[in-house]
């Protein structure tokens, strides 16, 4: 359990820093992750923003998979390969789930909804009610939990085969 917390914290720090830095650069990179009420107030992403979202999205998603995978592989090696699918799944699920909790409670609810610093506000949406949509971010947390479970199963399966 302590390995899950440590590796989940590492993933949380890396992924959260990535999110905050890219929000600072241009919050429209994350437009698809904003509440629909905010998306409806601005034009869709232009070609350059779509390209930047893809360029930044690939390493972000890689990070969300690589850290739990490395953690789970290390768990298997630590036990000399004598580890069950359930143990591998728990680790592969737990590491990204910790980030999911951090993303929901700190990035979404605290920073985005409660503090709402200027760098998360998309030009033309200042004061929009969507910035205080806590329920939207809770639904995102639930989706992230399913994503964590899928990642955990895939990682456990791959690790078991290696």
Long-range contacts (C-beta under 8 A, 24 or more apart in sequence): 1-94, 3-71, 3-74, 3-75, 3-91, 4-71, 4-90, 4-91, 4-94, 4-95, 4-98, 5-98, 7-67, 7-68, 7-70, 7-71, 7-95, 8-94, 8-95, 8-96, 8-97, 8-98, 8-99, 9-98, 10-67, 11-63, 11-64, 11-67, 11-68, 11-95, 11-96, 11-98, 11-99, 12-98, 12-99, 12-102, 12-103, 14-63, 14-67, 15-60, 15-63, 15-64, 15-99, 15-103, 16-99, 16-102, 16-103, 16-106, 16-107, 18-59, 18-60, 18-63, 19-60, 19-103, 19-107, 20-107, 20-111, 22-56, 23-119, 23-120, 24-119, 26-52, 27-119, 27-120, 27-121, 27-122, 28-122, 29-53, 29-56, 31-122, 33-140, 34-122, 34-130, 35-130, 35-131, 35-133, 35-136, 36-130, 37-128, 37-129, 37-130, 37-133, 38-122, 38-125, 38-128, 38-130, 38-131, 41-122, 41-124, 41-125, 41-128, 42-122, 42-123, 42-124, 42-125, 64-96, 64-99, 64-151, 65-151, 65-155, 67-95, 67-96, 68-92, 68-95, 68-96, 68-151, 68-152, 68-155, 69-155, 69-158, 69-159, 71-95, 72-155, 72-156, 72-159, 73-159, 73-162, 76-159, 76-160, 76-162, 85-156, 85-157, 85-160, 88-155, 88-156, 88-159, 88-160, 89-152, 89-153, 89-155, 89-156, 90-152, 91-152, 91-155, 91-156, 92-151, 92-152, 92-153, 92-154, 92-155, 92-156, 92-159, 93-148, 93-149, 93-151, 93-152, 93-153, 94-152, 96-144, 96-147, 96-148, 96-151, 96-152, 97-144, 97-145, 97-148, 97-152, 100-141, 100-144, 100-145, 100-147, 100-148, 101-141, 103-140, 103-141, 103-144, 104-137, 104-138, 104-140, 104-141, 104-144, 108-137, 108-140, 108-141, 109-134, 109-137, 112-137, 113-137
